[in-house]
Amino acid sequence: MAVLSKIRERSMFLIIIIGLALFAFVLDPSTLGDFFNSSKINEVGEVNGESISRQEFVNELESYKQQTGGRVSEMQAAKTVWDNLIRKKIYANQLEEAGITIGEADVWNEVTSAQFVQNNPQYQNELGMFDENKFKQFLANEKENQTQLWSQWSNYMGQIKDNAERNTYNNLVTAGLGASLKEGETQYFIDNTKINAQFVYVPYTTIADSLVKISKSEVEAYISQRKDQFQVEETRDISYVKFDINPTADDEKIIKDDVAALIPELKSAENPAVFIAENGSDTNVNSNFQYKNFINQEVADKIYDANKGDVVGPYKDKEFFKISKVTEVAQMPDSVRASHILIPHVGAQRVAPEVTRTEEDAKKLADSLLTVIKRNRNKFSDLAKEFSSDRGSAEKGGDLDWFNYNRMTPEFRDFSFTNKKGAMDVVKTPFGYHIIRVDDQKNTQKVVKLATFSRKIVPSEDTENTVFRNAEQFALEVSKGDDFFAVATENKLSPRPAVGLKVLDENVPGLGNERQIVSWAFSKESSIGDFKRFDLEGSHVVAYITAKTEKGLMPVAKAINRVRPILMNEKKAEMLKDKLEGSTIEDIAKTNNTSIRTASNVTLKSPTISGVGVEPKIVGAMYNAELNKVYTALEGNKGVFSFKVTNRVLPTALPNYDSNRKRISEARKRLTYKMFEALKEATDIEDNRSIMYSSN
């Protein structure tokens, strides 16, 4: 009765629990455990048991995307933020274990010592000296108002702390990376000891691959014994057929005819630029003069033979059909040499902070300099050195050397190219006022201005519908149970593979950034043999899942291409070993119907045997071998060896090995960039980001 009483007391609680559990089971039985483990909902991973919460990750992600101005994709941002969080936590753990703390004072000292803070007038006193209290007050105001500027400063100080932690740890480790004199001496002898030997070598290629059988169980055994070398991430393999939506010949003809119909109106238009804009040209009017070699070469002759007011076209230029009206004809050089004196003013582009003159003052100064130069042209060089803010040319008396039509800002360019040699005047540009002198010109030729109407060549609606129906029909045939590849072959289509897609990938080879396809391939509902049609920009794709690889030990089917050559050589070595047994090198050579070879001046530093290639295992054996002793049947990279070391030449002993010691020490310190990867490998990291980004 007591038990029944307790059940009655808690009946509502039990009903709720059972109801929720059944609801979860109906949705997806595999999520039942996850339902009760609510921590999975709010975590994206762990580092040595320390949780990375979803909120922490999202906050860092949003901050990073703001910093980059949306110039990176979601998955690129997610990867960078994850890597930064992992790095930060790993270094923080290491410093904590070492008892080293990066405090607020350390961060503050780093921030206030930055030159851009020290030199900012906003944080300086009346004497122009950095005032720490002013800087503190500025930050306090920004923090109180929670401005975007405060967010940026907060992020910056966080980065300072992260960098300080990383640098402190790296510096501590680097300080302990030294080398002893004995190490220097040992390395000197290892690098410079020269070995001479006689050897017999039988390549693995002397045995045909067809004579060696490799079974699936042998491959499986090999990878089982080396599990750490064959760990893989969860991946998917897909194949897909792409149906591109390209304009047909009929589509092109319709667009060409539509463009041609506008020729009479463009020819009679008093203002061609307005006409082109009103009729919705797909490119803007280029108001610059154009040289013949920069115009579509198929119509360049026609355009340059035309007179002002003539219309040329329609002609195809890449992905457009165009008609062009000649609006102006002139004779111009293709390059000019000029000199200038630049007088900037407040508000001009790239103006130096110390410039205080107004635009009016700059104009007056430029006019007065021009007056002086016109009286005595020889003064141009000296005045350029004294007054021009363009120090690069000022040092050369204002000389800008030769430049082409497209190099200079339009106002500067137009004066230089439309005036004759020797012309000089004041010209205003976004950079200030220039006194320009045209020093020389070359290759004068005919140039034109064109008013060009363009229509992009795009597929028609009928074409789009036809391609869609083709993709849909293909998917329908596959849905009837027909083999994906057989259907493709029957329809003369070529499936493309995308092998080894990872759960957080966004690029599909041959398609680019198509995260939706990757997400579908990894969804819980998708399995091998499933397919789906995707409507992409400019195409339709039917994708088909060909393989699924779970995280853990690489499947035999995936490993066989990597393992087979290794096992092949091992078996060939066993077949060859008996042939390379013998008491003398001569006997072994005779048995194998080959000649004795010589290895001369071989070193461990460069373990290459002439006529064979790189053989570090064999050279290492030679280095430690007894003189004139025959060593038989040693497996190398490319074959089986028997050898006898005939001579070992030691290098001349040095009075001191300090330089060698320093080289070892410096080489070790240069490898500190590998420290983080070593720390990461030794850290227990759980990555659950796929929960956030999969379509489960």
Secondary structure, 3 states (H helix, E strand, C coil): CHHHHHHHHCHHHHHHHHHHHHHHHHHCHHHHHHHHCHHHCCEEEEECCEEEEHHHHHHHHHHHHHHHCCCCCHHHHHHHHHHHHHHHHHHHHHHHHHCCCCCHHHHHHHHHCCHHHHCCHHHECCCCCECHHHHHHHHHHHHHHCCHHHHHHHHHHHHHHHHHHHHHHHHHHHHCCCCCHHHHHHHHHHHHCEEEEEEEEEEHHHCCHHHCCCCHHHHHHHHHHCHHHCEECCEEEEEEEEEECCCCHHHHHHHHHHHHCCHHHHHHCCCHHHHHHHCCCCCCCCCCCECHHHCCCCCHHHHHHCCCCCEEEEEEECCEEEEEEEEEEEEECCEEEEEEEEECCCCCCCCCCCCCCCHHHHHHHHHHHHHHHHHCHHHHHHHHHHHCCCHHHHCCCCEEEEEECCCCCHHHHHHHHHCCCCCEEEEEECCEEEEEEEEEEECCEEEEEEEEEEEECCCCHHHHHHHHHHHHHHHHHHHCCCCHHHHHHHCCCCCEEEEEEECCCCEECCCEECHHHHHHHHCCCCCCCCEEEEEECCEEEEEEEEEEECCEECCHHHHHHHHHHHHHHHHHHHHHHHHHCCCCHHHHHHHCCCCCEEEEEECCCCCEECCCEECHHHHHHHHHCCECCEEEEEECCCEEEEEEEEEEECCCCCCCCHHHHHHHHHHHHHHHHHHHHHHHHCCCEEECHHHHHCCC
